[in-house]
Amino acid sequence: MPMRKLWTADEEQQLKDMYNTATKEEMVAKFNTSWWKIRDKAKKLGGLNRKNCVYDLNALIADYRSGTPMVPLCEKYNMSYPTFKGILKANNIEGRK
């Protein structure tokens, strides 16, 4: 059985402070645990929402153009498929053939 991460009060506050703006990779490195455990803790803390997460548009477009499948891209940037496609459309990025 995998060990559960024990969160200190300081770590909980840091998670609250960075959840909306940090990337998944930054949080995984900071808290030394999986993204899923971080996300579950954020749900338990309540009031945290990644919908306002800041992302690097150039990186998003480069990843899309590299041919990476859409499901991993949506997970990486923590957005739904329609949101991802909307960003591409808003920036005049052609769909894949």
N, C-alpha and C positions, 0 to 999 in steps of 0.2 A: 504494500500500500504506500503510495507516495506521501511524502511529508507535506504538511500544510505550512504555508508561510505564516509566521507570527508577525503581525504588524505592530510596531511601536506607535505611540501617539504622534511622535515626530514624523515618522514615515507616512502616517495617515494625512497629516497636514501637508506634507510635501506632495503627496498624491493629489490632494485637493487643489493645490496651487498650480500644478503642472498638467493636470489631466486634459484640460481643454486646449492646450497649446503645444505640448511636447509630442514628438512622434512616438509611435509604439516602440521603436528600437531604443530611443533614449530612455523610456520608462523601464523597459526590460533590463537595460544595463544599470540604471540607477537602483532599482529595487532587487536585482539579482533573482528574478523569478520569471515565470512565463507570462505572456500577454494575457492569457485566459484568467490567470489568478489575479492579475492587476484589474482586469475588467470586472471580475466578480466582486472584488473588494470595493471598487468604485460604485457598483450597484448597491452594495450594502451601506455605503456611506451616504448615498442618495444625493440628489441635486447636481450630479456631475453629468455633463453632456458633451460628447465629442462632435456634435453636429456643427459647432462653431470652430472646430479645429482648423488651425492655419496649416496650409500645405504649400509646398514649393511647386508652383505651376509648371516651371520649366522641367523639373524632375518628373512630374506626372506625365507631361507630354512626351518626354524622352522615353520613359518606361513604356508608354503606349506604342510609340513608334518602333520600339525594339522588338515588338511582336509578342511580348509577355501576354499570356491569356488574361481575359478580363476578370475572372473570379479572383485570382491572386492580386490583381491590381486594385480591385474594389476593397479587398481585405487590407492590403498595405496602406491605402489612403483612408480607410475606415469610412467608406461611403457606399451607397447603394449603386446598382448598375444604372438606373435612370439619372441619378445625380452625376455620376461619372460621365455618361454620355452627354448630359446637358452642359457640363464644363467644356467638353471637347467641341460641341456645337457652338457654344458662345465664343470660343476662341478660333472658330473657322478651321477646325482640324477635320480633315476628311476621314470618313469611316474606312475600316480595313476591307480589303477585297478578298 
